[in-house]
Amino acid sequence: MSLAIDSTLEYLRMRLSIPESRMLEYGNKSVKEIIDAEAAMGNQAAIQLAADMFTNPKQLIELFQLADPNNKLIILRTMTSSQLEKLVPLLEQNDLVQGLRYFSMDALMDMLQKIPKEELLKVVFELFSERQVIALMPERELDRVLTGMDMDKELLLKNLKAIPETFIAQMLESVTGQKAEGNQADLIAQIGQLGDLDYKNALRNLDVTQKRKLTLLITSTDNKYYLNFNTDAYTQMISREREKEDTVKAMRLIKPEYLHKMMGNLPQDLLSVVITQIDTEKFAQALITKFPEMIAKFIAG
């Protein structure tokens, strides 16, 4: 449980003005024992340090050389998982992203499944353009969104004007069984007048390339429809089309509160390593305010 003991003893010697001869007498004594011995002899610096260790972050940093990540790690590895989790919110966003690199791609996808879809879409559109998303989306997902209860029928019919007349005629014929007649506007009007079942089947029967074109026109007009695609469709797209490194970088856009929860999925030893990146002064302050017993433990040796 030794925290850079040589540098700590040297710091004590300098801070408390202890003669080298007396330092030799202290031998293997703990930090607390040395400070107590000096305080008992009336060493005012020792008396002050005894108080500062539990109140002054800068003194704690100097005493245990906390700027050294290895020294942070020694303390962190003695903490419970619940104690470590209390430190995670003190990490910067970049530190949290670094922590994501310890997860496998499958684990990252599993965690993306569990965050709000609005957060997932931040990652998706960092990795793909809208056109790419629709091009890679499974046809069943396009069908589900186009025929969904909240699809604006007026918006859909309006965008059908961008679809060549031949394909609109095929849509209509696929559900009526009769040759479609009329110009494009007439055909669209006829589709709009179909019963609900035939209307939805006509959309499902639209040529898939044209279906993607129609979907992109609608989703580009109103981005809310991207929320209607299944989460699975997005995570499978990411897993199949993008590398882990690119995915991790894109996940920096997720709100910290969700990244904090993700860090809780790391094994305790890896979480400790991630937390060594914490700002040193924040770490010292946390030890003083949240974990004074940890300070006492290391001072006592």
C-alpha positions in Angstrom: 0.0 0.0 0.0 3.1 2.2 -0.4 2.5 5.5 -2.2 5.9 6.5 -3.8 7.3 6.1 -0.3 10.7 7.5 -1.1 9.3 10.8 -2.5 6.8 11.0 0.4 9.5 10.6 3.0 11.6 13.2 1.2 8.6 15.5 1.1 8.1 15.0 4.9 11.7 15.7 5.6 11.7 19.0 3.6 8.2 20.1 4.7 8.8 19.4 8.4 12.5 20.4 8.4 13.5 17.0 9.9 17.2 16.4 10.2 18.5 13.5 8.2 19.8 11.8 11.3 16.3 11.8 12.8 14.7 10.6 9.5 17.0 7.5 9.8 15.6 6.9 13.3 12.1 6.8 11.9 13.0 3.8 9.8 9.9 2.0 8.6 7.4 4.2 10.5 4.2 5.3 8.7 3.5 8.8 7.6 1.1 9.2 10.5 3.7 8.0 13.0 6.3 10.4 11.7 4.0 13.3 11.8 2.7 12.4 15.3 6.3 12.1 16.6 7.2 15.4 15.2 4.1 17.1 16.5 4.7 15.6 20.0 8.1 17.3 19.9 6.4 20.6 19.2 7.2 20.8 15.5 4.6 23.4 14.4 4.9 22.4 10.7 3.9 18.8 11.7 1.0 20.1 13.7 -0.2 22.1 10.7 0.4 19.3 8.2 -1.7 16.9 10.4 -4.6 19.3 9.9 -3.9 20.2 6.3 -3.9 16.5 5.1 -7.7 16.4 5.7 -8.5 19.9 4.6 -6.1 21.1 2.0 -6.1 19.4 -1.5 -2.7 20.9 -2.5 -1.0 19.5 0.6 -2.5 16.1 0.0 -1.3 16.2 -3.6 2.2 17.0 -2.5 2.3 14.5 0.3 1.3 11.5 -1.8 2.5 12.8 -5.2 -1.0 12.4 -6.6 0.0 14.0 -9.9 1.5 10.6 -10.6 -1.3 8.4 -12.1 0.4 5.3 -10.5 -0.2 6.8 -7.1 -3.8 7.6 -7.9 -4.1 4.0 -9.0 -2.8 2.6 -5.8 -5.5 4.4 -3.9 -8.3 3.6 -6.4 -7.5 -0.1 -6.3 -8.4 -0.1 -2.6 -11.8 1.4 -3.2 -15.1 -0.5 -3.7 -17.0 -0.4 -6.9 -19.6 2.0 -5.4 -16.8 4.3 -4.3 -15.3 4.3 -7.7 -18.6 5.1 -9.3 -18.9 8.2 -7.2 -15.7 9.5 -8.9 -16.8 8.8 -12.5 -18.8 12.1 -12.8 -15.6 14.0 -12.1 -14.0 12.7 -15.3 -13.9 15.0 -18.4 -15.8 13.9 -21.5 -12.5 12.9 -23.3 -11.6 10.7 -20.3 -15.0 9.0 -20.5 -14.5 8.4 -24.2 -11.0 6.9 -23.5 -12.8 4.5 -21.1 -15.1 3.3 -23.9 -12.1 1.9 -25.7 -11.9 -0.9 -23.1 -15.2 -2.3 -24.4 -15.7 -4.7 -27.3 -17.8 -3.5 -30.2 -20.6 -5.9 -29.2 -20.5 -4.3 -25.7 -20.7 -0.8 -27.2 -23.7 -1.8 -29.3 -25.4 -3.3 -26.3 -24.9 -0.1 -24.4 -26.2 2.0 -27.3 -29.3 -0.1 -27.2 -30.1 1.2 -23.7 -29.7 4.9 -24.1 -32.5 7.2 -25.4 -32.9 7.1 -29.1 -32.2 10.8 -29.4 -28.8 10.1 -27.9 -28.2 7.2 -30.3 -29.1 9.4 -33.3 -26.3 11.8 -32.3 -23.9 8.9 -32.8 -25.6 7.6 -36.0 -25.4 11.0 -37.7 -21.8 11.5 -36.7 -21.1 8.3 -38.5 -23.5 8.5 -41.5 -25.2 11.0 -43.6 -29.0 11.0 -43.9 -28.7 9.5 -47.4 -26.4 6.7 -46.1 -28.8 5.9 -43.2 -31.7 5.4 -45.6 -29.6 3.5 -48.1 -28.5 1.1 -45.4 -31.8 0.7 -43.6 -33.5 -2.7 -44.1 -36.6 -2.5 -46.3 -38.9 -3.8 -43.5 -37.9 -0.7 -41.5 -38.8 1.6 -44.4 -42.1 -0.1 -44.6 -42.8 0.2 -40.9 -42.1 3.9 -40.9 -43.9 4.7 -44.1 -47.0 2.8 -42.9 -46.8 3.9 -39.2 -49.7 5.4 -37.4 -48.0 8.7 -37.0 -46.9 9.1 -40.6 -48.3 12.3 -42.1 -50.3 11.0 -45.0 -50.5 14.5 -46.6 -46.7 14.8 -46.4 -46.2 11.4 -47.9 -48.6 12.0 -50.8 -46.9 15.3 -51.5 -43.5 13.6 -51.8 -44.9 10.9 -54.1 -44.7 13.6 -56.7 -41.0 13.0 -56.8 -41.5 9.4 -57.8 -41.8 8.6 -61.5 -45.3 8.0 -62.8 -44.5 4.4 -63.8 -43.7 3.3 -60.3 -46.8 5.0 -58.9 -48.9 3.2 -61.4 -47.3 -0.1 -60.3 -48.1 0.6 -56.7 -51.8 1.2 -57.5 -52.0 -1.9 -59.8 -50.5 -4.1 -57.1 -53.5 -3.6 -54.9 -56.3 -3.1 -57.4 -55.3 -5.8 -59.9 -56.4 -3.4 -62.7 -54.5 -1.2 -65.1 -53.9 2.2 -63.6 -55.1 5.2 -65.7 -54.5 8.9 -65.5 -51.5 11.2 -65.1 -49.2 11.3 -62.1 -51.5 13.6 -60.1 -54.5 11.4 -60.8 -52.6 8.3 -59.7 -51.5 9.9 -56.5 -55.0 11.0 -55.7 -56.3 7.4 -56.3 -53.7 6.1 -53.9 -54.8 8.6 -51.3 -58.3 7.4 -51.6 -57.5 3.7 -51.0 -58.7 2.0 -47.9 -56.2 1.8 -45.1 -55.1 -1.8 -45.8 -54.7 -1.3 -49.6 -53.0 2.1 -49.0 -50.3 0.5 -46.8 -49.9 -2.5 -49.1 -49.4 -0.1 -52.0 -46.6 1.6 -50.1 -45.0 -1.8 -49.3 -45.1 -2.7 -52.9 -43.3 0.4 -54.1 -40.0 -0.4 -55.9 -37.4 -0.5 -53.1 -35.1 2.1 -54.8 -38.0 4.5 -55.1 -39.1 3.6 -51.6 -35.7 4.7 -50.3 -36.0 8.0 -52.3 -39.5 8.6 -50.8 -38.4 7.8 -47.3 -35.4 10.1 -47.5 -37.5 13.0 -48.8 -39.9 12.6 -45.8 -37.2 12.1 -43.1 -35.2 15.0 -44.5 -38.3 17.2 -44.3 -39.1 16.1 -40.8 -36.3 14.5 -38.8 -38.7 13.1 -36.1 -39.3 10.1 -38.3 -35.7 8.9 -37.7 -37.0 8.1 -34.2 -39.4 5.6 -35.6 -36.7 3.2 -36.9 -35.9 0.4 -34.5 -32.8 0.8 -32.3 -31.6 -2.6 -33.6 -31.5 -1.3 -37.1 -29.2 1.5 -36.1 -26.8 -0.6 -34.0 -26.6 -3.3 -36.6 -25.8 -0.7 -39.2 -23.0 0.7 -37.0 -21.6 -2.7 -36.2 -21.6 -3.8 -39.8 -20.4 -0.6 -41.5 -18.1 1.2 -39.0 -14.9 0.4 -37.1 -14.8 0.5 -33.3 -12.4 3.5 -33.2 -14.7 5.6 -35.3 -17.7 4.5 -33.2 -16.0 5.4 -29.9 -15.1 8.8 -31.2 -18.7 9.5 -32.3 -19.9 8.5 -28.8 -18.3 11.6 -27.4 -21.6 13.3 -28.4 -23.6 11.3 -25.9 -24.6 13.2 -22.7 -22.2 12.6 -19.9 -24.9 11.1 -17.6 -25.2 8.2 -20.0 -21.5 7.7 -20.4 -21.2 7.6 -16.6 -23.6 4.7 -16.6 -21.6 2.9 -19.3 -18.4 3.2 -17.2 -20.2 1.2 -14.5 -20.1 -1.8 -16.9 -16.3 -1.9 -16.8 -14.6 -4.4 -14.5 -13.4 -2.7 -11.3 -9.7 -2.9 -12.2 -10.2 -1.3 -15.6 -12.5 1.4 -14.1 -9.7 2.2 -11.7 -7.4 2.7 -14.6 -9.8 5.0 -16.4 -10.3 7.1 -13.2 -6.6 7.8 -12.9 -7.2 10.4 -15.7 -9.2 12.5 -13.2 -8.0 16.0 -12.6 -5.5 15.7 -9.7 -7.0 18.6 -7.7 -10.5 17.2 -8.1 -9.3 13.8 -7.0 -7.6 15.2 -3.9 -10.7 17.3 -3.0 -12.9 14.2 -3.4 -10.7 12.2 -1.1 -11.0 14.9 1.5 -14.8 15.4 1.2 -16.0 11.9 0.2 -13.4 9.5 1.4 -11.4 10.8 4.4 -11.1 7.3 5.6 -9.0 6.5 2.6 -6.6 9.3 3.5 -6.4 7.9 7.1 -5.7 4.4 5.8 -2.8 5.5 3.7 -1.4 7.9 6.3 -1.5 5.1 8.8 0.4 2.8 6.4 
